[in-house]
Amino acid sequence: MKPIQSDLNNQLLQQNFVSETKTEKWQLEKCQIMAKNFVELENGIAILSDLKNNKSYIYSGKIADELNVFQNKKSIEIESIWEDELFDILEADDVLQKHILELQFFQFIKTVPFEKQKDFSVVSRLRISGKQKSLIHKMFYFSDPYHKNVEFALCLYHFDFFMVANYTGMIINNSDGEIIRHTEVENSDFLSSREKEILRMIQLGKKSKEIAGLLFISVNTVNRHRQNILEKMRVSNTTEACTMALKLNWI
């Protein structure tokens, strides 16, 4: 499991869940109906993830045959909240950015009053590896009204027909059209401006002492920023950090 996905996985699955309630059962059934209706209407793929029990219900339309995923059954239950079989045919960088956005969405949705949470979703455009085709992914989180845990995630996939060149994604308010966060502009906020500045200098081959002199800060401060970068990006060294940041257009 990739570092960002692992971080998101831990935050989703390690919530303070309570014993099953009638509300939870009702919400599961409601989400299952929505997933089935989407597949019937769009010929798409719907994944309903039960975060409390670390399992997913996958419903597939004709798009699954075209993509050669989730074959033989229109409905599958898996012991995971991740649709890795689908991720494996997508551009890895797009999946990474999708997970970063979902991590941001998970933090954001907890600040929204329960009765308004259903108005918000994540939308991502994901390129299919080796093909001139892309998918549109839309995801909703559904929370426990009493304990504020996110208990279900509903992911909806269908073909994209606009053919934009690169990955794009955003958190949106479906009720008024407001864009809460747009990845092309804001995903770089994952690192502070100072951290990005230092990472750019590291990419140019500059050492901590040289960076400290150029920025008029101490070497200890530079090293602290370097450590923060590694911890945030969940990588083992600054070479990996620079490679990832370049791919994501953060530096």
C-alpha positions as CSV (number, residue, x, y, z in Angstrom):
1,M,0.0,0.0,0.0
2,K,1.4,3.4,-1.0
3,P,2.2,5.9,1.9
4,I,-0.6,8.4,1.3
5,Q,-3.1,5.6,0.8
6,S,-1.8,4.0,4.0
7,D,-2.3,7.2,5.9
8,L,-5.8,7.7,4.6
9,N,-6.5,4.0,5.3
10,N,-5.5,4.4,8.9
11,Q,-7.5,7.6,9.5
12,L,-10.7,6.0,7.9
13,L,-10.4,2.7,9.7
14,Q,-9.2,3.8,13.1
15,Q,-12.1,6.1,14.0
16,N,-13.8,5.6,17.3
17,F,-16.6,3.4,16.0
18,V,-19.4,2.2,18.2
19,S,-21.6,-0.9,18.1
20,E,-24.0,-1.3,15.2
21,T,-27.1,0.8,15.4
22,K,-30.4,0.8,13.5
23,T,-29.4,4.0,11.9
24,E,-26.2,2.5,10.5
25,K,-28.1,-0.5,9.0
26,W,-30.7,1.9,7.5
27,Q,-27.9,4.0,6.0
28,L,-26.1,1.0,4.5
29,E,-29.3,-0.1,2.8
30,K,-29.9,3.4,1.5
31,C,-26.4,3.7,0.1
32,Q,-26.7,0.2,-1.5
33,I,-29.8,1.4,-3.3
34,M,-28.1,4.5,-4.6
35,A,-25.1,2.5,-5.8
36,K,-27.4,0.0,-7.7
37,N,-29.4,2.8,-9.3
38,F,-26.2,4.6,-10.5
39,V,-24.9,1.4,-12.1
40,E,-28.2,0.8,-13.8
41,L,-28.5,4.4,-15.1
42,E,-24.8,5.1,-16.0
43,N,-23.5,1.6,-16.8
44,G,-20.7,2.6,-14.4
45,I,-19.0,1.1,-11.4
46,A,-20.1,1.9,-7.8
47,I,-18.1,0.9,-4.8
48,L,-19.7,1.3,-1.4
49,S,-17.1,1.0,1.4
50,D,-18.0,0.0,4.9
51,L,-15.3,1.7,6.9
52,K,-16.3,0.3,10.2
53,N,-16.0,-3.3,9.0
54,N,-13.2,-2.8,6.4
55,K,-15.2,-4.2,3.5
56,S,-16.7,-3.0,0.2
57,Y,-19.7,-3.8,-2.0
58,I,-18.9,-3.5,-5.7
59,Y,-21.6,-3.0,-8.3
60,S,-20.6,-3.1,-12.0
61,G,-22.2,-2.1,-15.2
62,K,-21.0,-2.5,-18.8
63,I,-18.0,-0.2,-18.2
64,A,-16.4,-3.1,-16.2
65,D,-16.4,-5.3,-19.3
66,E,-14.8,-2.5,-21.3
67,L,-12.1,-2.1,-18.6
68,N,-11.8,-5.8,-17.9
69,V,-12.3,-5.4,-14.2
70,F,-14.6,-7.0,-11.7
71,Q,-15.5,-9.7,-14.2
72,N,-18.1,-12.5,-13.9
73,K,-20.3,-10.9,-11.3
74,K,-22.4,-7.7,-11.3
75,S,-22.1,-7.6,-7.5
76,I,-19.0,-8.4,-5.5
77,E,-18.1,-8.2,-1.8
78,I,-14.5,-7.7,-0.9
79,E,-12.6,-7.6,2.5
80,S,-11.1,-4.2,1.8
81,I,-12.1,-0.5,1.5
82,W,-9.9,-0.1,-1.6
83,E,-10.8,-1.0,-5.2
84,D,-7.2,-2.0,-6.1
85,E,-8.3,-4.0,-9.1
86,L,-9.5,-0.7,-10.7
87,F,-6.6,1.4,-9.4
88,D,-4.2,-1.0,-11.1
89,I,-5.4,0.1,-14.6
90,L,-5.2,3.9,-13.8
91,E,-2.2,6.3,-13.9
92,A,-0.5,5.9,-10.5
93,D,0.1,9.6,-10.2
94,D,-3.6,10.3,-10.6
95,V,-4.5,7.7,-8.0
96,L,-2.0,9.3,-5.6
97,Q,-3.5,12.8,-6.1
98,K,-7.0,11.3,-5.7
99,H,-6.0,9.9,-2.3
100,I,-4.5,13.2,-1.2
101,L,-7.7,14.9,-2.0
102,E,-9.8,12.3,-0.2
103,L,-7.6,12.8,2.9
104,Q,-8.3,16.5,2.7
105,F,-12.0,15.8,2.2
106,F,-12.1,13.5,5.3
107,Q,-10.7,16.3,7.4
108,F,-13.0,18.9,5.8
109,I,-16.3,16.9,6.1
110,K,-15.8,16.7,9.9
111,T,-16.2,20.5,10.0
112,V,-19.5,20.4,8.2
113,P,-22.8,20.1,10.2
114,F,-24.2,16.6,9.8
115,E,-27.4,17.7,8.0
116,K,-25.3,19.4,5.3
117,Q,-22.6,16.8,4.7
118,K,-24.5,15.1,1.9
119,D,-24.2,18.3,-0.1
120,F,-20.4,17.8,-0.5
121,S,-18.4,15.4,-2.6
122,V,-15.0,14.8,-4.2
123,V,-14.7,14.8,-8.0
124,S,-11.5,13.5,-9.8
125,R,-10.6,12.9,-13.4
126,L,-8.4,9.7,-13.6
127,R,-6.5,8.7,-16.7
128,I,-6.5,5.0,-17.8
129,S,-3.0,3.7,-18.3
130,G,-2.0,3.1,-21.9
131,K,-5.3,4.4,-23.3
132,Q,-6.7,7.7,-24.5
133,K,-9.6,7.4,-22.1
134,S,-10.3,8.6,-18.6
135,L,-12.8,8.1,-15.8
136,I,-14.7,10.5,-13.7
137,H,-14.7,9.5,-10.1
138,K,-17.1,11.0,-7.6
139,M,-17.1,10.2,-3.9
140,F,-19.4,10.9,-1.0
141,Y,-18.8,10.3,2.7
142,F,-21.7,9.3,5.0
143,S,-21.4,9.9,8.7
144,D,-22.9,8.7,12.0
145,P,-25.2,11.5,13.1
146,Y,-24.5,10.9,16.8
147,H,-20.8,10.1,17.0
148,K,-19.6,12.0,13.9
149,N,-17.7,9.1,12.5
150,V,-17.5,8.7,8.7
151,E,-19.0,5.2,8.3
152,F,-19.5,4.8,4.6
153,A,-17.8,6.0,1.4
154,L,-19.7,5.8,-1.9
155,C,-17.4,6.0,-5.0
156,L,-19.0,6.3,-8.5
157,Y,-17.1,5.8,-11.7
158,H,-18.1,6.5,-15.3
159,F,-16.3,7.5,-18.5
160,D,-15.1,11.0,-19.0
161,F,-15.8,12.5,-22.4
162,F,-14.1,15.9,-22.1
163,M,-10.6,14.6,-22.6
164,V,-8.6,17.2,-20.5
165,A,-4.9,16.6,-20.7
166,N,-4.0,15.9,-17.0
167,Y,-5.4,14.9,-13.7
168,T,-7.8,17.3,-12.1
169,G,-9.8,17.1,-8.9
170,M,-11.9,19.2,-6.5
171,I,-14.1,19.2,-3.4
172,I,-17.4,20.7,-4.4
173,N,-20.7,21.7,-2.9
174,N,-23.3,20.0,-5.1
175,S,-26.1,22.2,-3.8
176,D,-24.7,25.6,-4.9
177,G,-21.8,24.7,-7.3
178,E,-19.1,26.2,-5.0
179,I,-15.6,24.7,-5.4
180,I,-14.2,24.3,-1.9
181,R,-10.8,23.0,-3.0
182,H,-9.2,22.6,-6.5
183,T,-6.2,20.4,-6.8
184,E,-4.5,22.3,-9.6
185,V,-4.2,25.2,-7.3
186,E,-4.5,24.0,-3.7
187,N,-3.1,20.4,-3.5
188,S,0.3,22.0,-3.2
189,D,-0.8,23.4,0.2
190,F,0.1,19.9,1.4
191,L,3.5,21.5,1.9
192,S,4.0,25.0,3.3
193,S,5.6,27.7,1.1
194,R,8.8,27.5,3.1
195,E,8.9,23.7,2.8
196,K,8.4,24.0,-1.0
197,E,11.2,26.6,-1.2
198,I,13.6,24.4,0.6
199,L,12.6,21.3,-1.4
200,R,13.3,23.3,-4.6
201,M,16.8,24.1,-3.3
202,I,17.4,20.5,-2.4
203,Q,16.3,19.6,-5.9
204,L,19.0,22.0,-7.2
205,G,21.6,20.1,-5.1
206,K,22.1,22.6,-2.4
207,K,23.1,21.4,1.1
208,S,21.5,22.5,4.4
209,K,24.2,25.0,5.3
210,E,24.0,26.6,1.9
211,I,20.2,26.8,2.1
212,A,20.4,28.3,5.6
213,G,22.7,31.1,4.3
214,L,20.4,31.9,1.3
215,L,17.3,32.0,3.5
216,F,18.9,33.7,6.5
217,I,17.8,30.9,8.8
218,S,19.7,28.5,11.0
219,V,20.9,25.1,9.8
220,N,18.8,23.5,12.6
221,T,15.7,25.2,11.1
222,V,16.5,23.9,7.7
223,N,16.9,20.4,9.0
224,R,13.7,20.6,10.9
225,H,11.9,21.6,7.7
226,R,13.5,18.7,5.9
227,Q,12.3,16.3,8.5
228,N,8.8,17.8,8.4
229,I,8.8,17.3,4.6
230,L,9.7,13.6,4.9
231,E,7.0,13.0,7.6
232,K,4.3,14.8,5.6
233,M,5.1,13.0,2.4
234,R,5.7,9.7,4.1
235,V,9.0,9.1,2.2
236,S,12.4,7.9,3.5
237,N,14.6,10.6,1.9
238,T,14.6,13.9,0.2
239,T,15.4,12.4,-3.2
240,E,12.0,10.5,-3.0
241,A,10.4,13.7,-1.8
242,C,11.7,15.7,-4.7
243,T,10.6,13.1,-7.2
244,M,7.1,12.9,-5.9
245,A,6.8,16.7,-5.6
246,L,7.9,17.2,-9.2
247,K,5.4,14.6,-10.4
248,L,2.6,16.5,-8.6
249,N,3.8,19.9,-9.7
250,W,4.4,21.1,-6.2
251,I,7.8,22.4,-7.0
